[in-house]
Structure formats: C-alpha cells, structure tokens
Amino acid sequence: MMNSRIDFVTYEVGCAIPAKPGMRDADIQTPCLVPHLDAFGYNISKWIITPRPMARPSNA
C-alpha cells in the first residue's frame, strides 16, 4: 500500500536499505539516491500545473 508506514526498525542498513529516515549523510550507504524532498515536491507541482501542447500523431 502506498499510504502505509514502513517500520524501519526491523531493517538493517545495507544494499537493499541504503538509509533510514533521520540518518546523517555520512552514514548513508552509497551509491543511493537521496532527493531533496522540498525541491522534489516543488518540481512535481510545477509539472502538474504547466500546460503542455497536444502531441501530433506520427506518420510512422
């Protein structure tokens, strides 16, 4: 379920779980993607409200 909370206490940090919420940057296993959530949310909101022209059908 998308809205359910994950109990990270039972997980060990490693390849499958590179970080837990609240970890220091220096303790995060790399490589992993760590998005800045405020910037990510702002960008998503801009994508949602930005009108896009309709695509023309291809002749392929």
Secondary structure as a PSIPRED ss2 file (coil, helix, strand):
# PSIPRED VFORMAT (PSIPRED V4.0)

   1 M C   1.000  0.000  0.000
   2 M C   1.000  0.000  0.000
   3 N C   1.000  0.000  0.000
   4 S C   1.000  0.000  0.000
   5 R C   1.000  0.000  0.000
   6 I C   1.000  0.000  0.000
   7 D C   1.000  0.000  0.000
   8 F H   0.000  1.000  0.000
   9 V H   0.000  1.000  0.000
  10 T H   0.000  1.000  0.000
  11 Y C   1.000  0.000  0.000
  12 E C   1.000  0.000  0.000
  13 V C   1.000  0.000  0.000
  14 G C   1.000  0.000  0.000
  15 C C   1.000  0.000  0.000
  16 A C   1.000  0.000  0.000
  17 I C   1.000  0.000  0.000
  18 P C   1.000  0.000  0.000
  19 A C   1.000  0.000  0.000
  20 K C   1.000  0.000  0.000
  21 P C   1.000  0.000  0.000
  22 G C   1.000  0.000  0.000
  23 M C   1.000  0.000  0.000
  24 R C   1.000  0.000  0.000
  25 D H   0.000  1.000  0.000
  26 A H   0.000  1.000  0.000
  27 D H   0.000  1.000  0.000
  28 I C   1.000  0.000  0.000
  29 Q C   1.000  0.000  0.000
  30 T C   1.000  0.000  0.000
  31 P C   1.000  0.000  0.000
  32 C C   1.000  0.000  0.000
  33 L C   1.000  0.000  0.000
  34 V C   1.000  0.000  0.000
  35 P C   1.000  0.000  0.000
  36 H C   1.000  0.000  0.000
  37 L H   0.000  1.000  0.000
  38 D H   0.000  1.000  0.000
  39 A H   0.000  1.000  0.000
  40 F H   0.000  1.000  0.000
  41 G H   0.000  1.000  0.000
  42 Y H   0.000  1.000  0.000
  43 N H   0.000  1.000  0.000
  44 I H   0.000  1.000  0.000
  45 S H   0.000  1.000  0.000
  46 K H   0.000  1.000  0.000
  47 W H   0.000  1.000  0.000
  48 I H   0.000  1.000  0.000
  49 I H   0.000  1.000  0.000
  50 T C   1.000  0.000  0.000
  51 P C   1.000  0.000  0.000
  52 R C   1.000  0.000  0.000
  53 P C   1.000  0.000  0.000
  54 M C   1.000  0.000  0.000
  55 A C   1.000  0.000  0.000
  56 R C   1.000  0.000  0.000
  57 P C   1.000  0.000  0.000
  58 S C   1.000  0.000  0.000
  59 N C   1.000  0.000  0.000
  60 A C   1.000  0.000  0.000
